[in-house]
Amino acid sequence: MLKAKIIYFEDLSKAEQESQPDNGSGKYDASYIKITNADKTVMILSDAVEPEDATFIRDFNCVVNAINVAYKIGIRNGQKRGRNDKNE
């Protein structure tokens, strides 16, 4: 199941923590959106950006990508569910 949660730096795994940007207020004070599917991390979005760069064209363009990825995963999960329902 596709899930999106707002979390803090401490809630990320060590590997996820190391891959986060350290811009703006810094990765330790940032908040994150973690998108998972069947408990596998699909994407992590961070609000650690420089104030002058906080636009959808620049630093927040990943939001559009996240929506597109979530849509594709939803379609795929729905198709799997449909096949499973037919087999029952």
C-alpha positions as CSV (number, residue, x, y, z in Angstrom):
1,M,0.0,0.0,0.0
2,L,1.3,3.4,-0.9
3,K,1.8,5.7,2.0
4,A,3.1,9.3,2.5
5,K,4.1,10.5,6.0
6,I,5.6,13.7,7.3
7,I,8.6,12.8,9.5
8,Y,11.7,14.3,11.1
9,F,15.4,13.6,10.5
10,E,15.6,11.2,13.4
11,D,12.9,9.0,11.8
12,L,15.0,8.3,8.7
13,S,17.4,5.3,8.6
14,K,21.1,6.1,8.8
15,A,21.5,5.6,5.0
16,E,18.5,7.9,4.3
17,Q,20.0,10.5,6.7
18,E,23.3,10.5,4.9
19,S,21.7,11.2,1.5
20,Q,19.7,14.3,2.6
21,P,20.6,17.8,1.5
22,D,22.0,20.1,4.1
23,N,20.7,23.4,2.7
24,G,18.6,26.1,4.3
25,S,18.1,25.5,8.0
26,G,20.0,22.2,7.6
27,K,19.0,18.6,7.3
28,Y,18.8,18.1,11.1
29,D,16.1,20.8,11.4
30,A,14.2,20.0,8.2
31,S,11.0,18.0,7.9
32,Y,10.5,15.3,5.3
33,I,7.8,13.6,3.3
34,K,8.6,9.9,3.1
35,I,6.7,7.9,0.5
36,T,6.6,4.2,0.8
37,N,5.0,1.3,-1.0
38,A,4.8,-2.0,0.8
39,D,7.3,-0.7,3.4
40,K,9.9,0.0,0.7
41,T,11.0,3.7,0.4
42,V,10.0,5.1,-2.9
43,M,11.0,8.7,-2.4
44,I,12.0,11.2,0.4
45,L,11.3,14.9,-0.1
46,S,13.0,17.5,2.1
47,D,12.2,21.1,3.0
48,A,15.9,21.9,3.6
49,V,16.2,24.6,1.0
50,E,17.6,28.1,0.8
51,P,14.7,30.6,1.1
52,E,15.5,32.2,-2.3
53,D,15.4,28.8,-4.0
54,A,12.1,27.7,-2.5
55,T,10.1,27.5,-5.7
56,F,8.4,24.7,-7.6
57,I,10.6,25.4,-10.6
58,R,13.8,24.9,-8.6
59,D,13.9,23.1,-5.3
60,F,10.4,21.8,-5.0
61,N,10.1,20.4,-8.6
62,C,10.4,17.0,-6.9
63,V,6.8,17.4,-5.7
64,V,5.6,17.0,-9.3
65,N,7.7,13.9,-9.7
66,A,6.4,12.5,-6.5
67,I,2.8,12.9,-7.6
68,N,3.6,11.2,-11.0
69,V,5.4,8.3,-9.3
70,A,2.6,7.8,-6.8
71,Y,0.0,7.8,-9.6
72,K,1.9,5.2,-11.5
73,I,2.4,3.0,-8.4
74,G,-1.4,3.4,-7.6
75,I,-2.3,2.2,-11.1
76,R,0.1,-0.7,-10.9
77,N,-1.2,-1.7,-7.4
78,G,-4.8,-1.4,-8.7
79,Q,-4.0,-3.7,-11.6
80,K,-2.4,-6.2,-9.3
81,R,-5.4,-6.0,-7.0
82,G,-7.8,-6.5,-9.9
83,R,-5.9,-9.7,-11.0
84,N,-6.0,-11.0,-7.4
85,D,-9.7,-10.3,-7.1
86,K,-10.4,-12.3,-10.3
87,N,-8.4,-15.3,-8.9
88,E,-10.4,-15.5,-5.7
